Amino acid sequence: MSQHDLMPRHPGLGAVGSSDAGEAAALYQRWIKELWAGRTVAAELVSADFVGHWPTHDVQGPEQLQAIVDDTRKRLRELLFVIDVGPLIDGDMVAARWISTGATRSGPARFTGNDLLRVADGKIVEYWAGTSAA
């Protein structure tokens, strides 16, 4: 089974060249430091046909993504993210590990996560979430 069979490429997606690796890393920094910090920037960071794969459902487009982020921030007060590993860039893929802390009604919360993102034309086109309580 080929890699393409396991993870089909987004339509029209080309590989990110080495000159674009810095742009992909900067895009990921904005993903964590702006979007997940509560700024309304999803439409700037992701494509109109963005698909986010969460464990229980898929999210379509920047509006649904922004709604997920906003809802998460409402449920977890004082939500902060720190990039622990990466971002690592390989072609059109970006990978990173993060640690997050926040507060719920029942007290402090800590999470870790691994992000996989596919980038095309300066925007995130696909995302896979891997999150667990720490």
C-alpha positions as CSV (number, residue, x, y, z in Angstrom):
1,M,0.0,0.0,0.0
2,S,1.4,3.4,-1.0
3,Q,1.5,6.5,1.1
4,H,-1.1,8.0,-1.4
5,D,-3.5,5.2,-0.5
6,L,-3.1,5.9,3.2
7,M,-3.4,9.7,3.0
8,P,-4.7,11.1,-0.3
9,R,-3.5,14.5,-1.2
10,H,-5.7,17.6,-1.2
11,P,-6.8,18.4,-4.8
12,G,-4.3,20.7,-6.5
13,L,-1.8,20.5,-3.8
14,G,1.9,20.7,-4.6
15,A,4.9,20.2,-2.4
16,V,6.2,23.1,-0.4
17,G,9.7,24.0,-1.5
18,S,12.5,24.7,1.0
19,S,12.0,28.5,0.5
20,D,8.4,28.0,1.7
21,A,9.4,26.1,4.8
22,G,9.9,29.3,6.7
23,E,6.4,30.5,5.6
24,A,4.9,27.2,6.7
25,A,6.6,27.5,10.1
26,A,5.4,31.1,10.5
27,L,1.8,30.0,9.5
28,Y,1.9,27.3,12.3
29,Q,3.2,29.9,14.8
30,R,0.1,32.1,13.9
31,W,-2.1,28.9,14.3
32,I,-1.0,28.5,17.9
33,K,-0.1,32.1,19.0
34,E,-3.0,33.9,17.3
35,L,-5.9,31.5,16.5
36,W,-5.7,29.4,19.6
37,A,-5.0,32.5,21.7
38,G,-8.4,33.7,20.9
39,R,-7.9,36.1,17.9
40,T,-10.5,35.8,15.1
41,V,-8.0,34.9,12.3
42,A,-9.2,31.5,11.0
43,A,-10.2,33.1,7.6
44,E,-6.6,34.4,7.3
45,L,-4.9,31.1,8.1
46,V,-7.0,28.4,6.4
47,S,-8.4,27.9,2.9
48,A,-12.1,28.2,2.1
49,D,-12.2,24.4,1.6
50,F,-10.3,23.6,4.8
51,V,-11.1,20.3,6.5
52,G,-10.1,19.6,10.1
53,H,-10.2,16.0,11.3
54,W,-11.1,15.9,15.0
55,P,-11.4,12.4,16.6
56,T,-15.2,12.5,16.6
57,H,-16.1,14.7,13.6
58,D,-14.8,16.8,10.7
59,V,-14.8,20.6,10.6
60,Q,-15.4,22.3,7.3
61,G,-14.1,25.8,6.4
62,P,-12.8,28.8,8.4
63,E,-16.2,29.6,10.1
64,Q,-16.6,26.2,11.6
65,L,-12.9,26.2,12.7
66,Q,-13.3,29.6,14.4
67,A,-16.4,28.3,16.1
68,I,-14.6,25.3,17.5
69,V,-11.7,27.5,18.8
70,D,-14.1,30.0,20.3
71,D,-16.1,27.2,22.0
72,T,-13.0,25.6,23.4
73,R,-11.8,29.0,24.8
74,K,-15.3,29.5,26.5
75,R,-15.0,26.1,28.2
76,L,-11.4,26.5,29.2
77,R,-10.6,29.8,30.9
78,E,-7.1,31.1,30.8
79,L,-6.2,28.8,28.0
80,L,-2.5,29.0,27.1
81,F,-0.5,27.0,24.5
82,V,3.3,26.4,24.4
83,I,4.9,24.7,21.4
84,D,7.0,21.8,22.8
85,V,8.4,20.3,19.6
86,G,8.6,21.8,16.1
87,P,7.2,22.8,13.9
88,L,8.8,20.2,11.7
89,I,8.3,20.8,8.0
90,D,8.4,18.0,5.3
91,G,7.1,19.0,1.9
92,D,3.6,20.3,2.3
93,M,3.2,18.9,5.8
94,V,3.8,20.6,9.2
95,A,4.0,18.7,12.5
96,A,4.3,19.9,16.0
97,R,3.6,19.0,19.6
98,W,2.2,21.4,22.1
99,I,1.2,21.6,25.8
100,S,-1.8,23.6,26.9
101,T,-3.1,24.7,30.3
102,G,-6.4,26.2,31.3
103,A,-9.1,26.2,33.9
104,T,-12.4,24.4,34.0
105,R,-15.2,24.7,36.5
106,S,-13.7,21.8,38.4
107,G,-10.1,23.2,38.5
108,P,-6.9,23.3,36.4
109,A,-6.6,21.4,33.2
110,R,-3.5,20.3,31.2
111,F,-3.5,18.9,27.7
112,T,-0.9,17.8,25.2
113,G,-1.4,17.5,21.5
114,N,0.2,16.6,18.2
115,D,-0.8,18.7,15.2
116,L,-0.5,17.6,11.6
117,L,-1.3,20.2,9.0
118,R,-1.2,20.3,5.2
119,V,-0.3,23.6,3.6
120,A,-1.0,24.9,0.1
121,D,-0.7,28.4,-1.4
122,G,0.2,29.9,2.0
123,K,-2.9,28.5,3.8
124,I,-3.7,25.5,5.9
125,V,-5.9,23.2,3.8
126,E,-6.2,20.2,6.1
127,Y,-5.6,19.4,9.8
128,W,-5.5,16.3,12.0
129,A,-6.0,16.8,15.7
130,G,-4.4,14.5,18.3
131,T,-5.2,15.7,21.8
132,S,-5.1,14.0,25.2
133,A,-5.5,15.1,28.8
134,A,-2.1,15.1,30.5
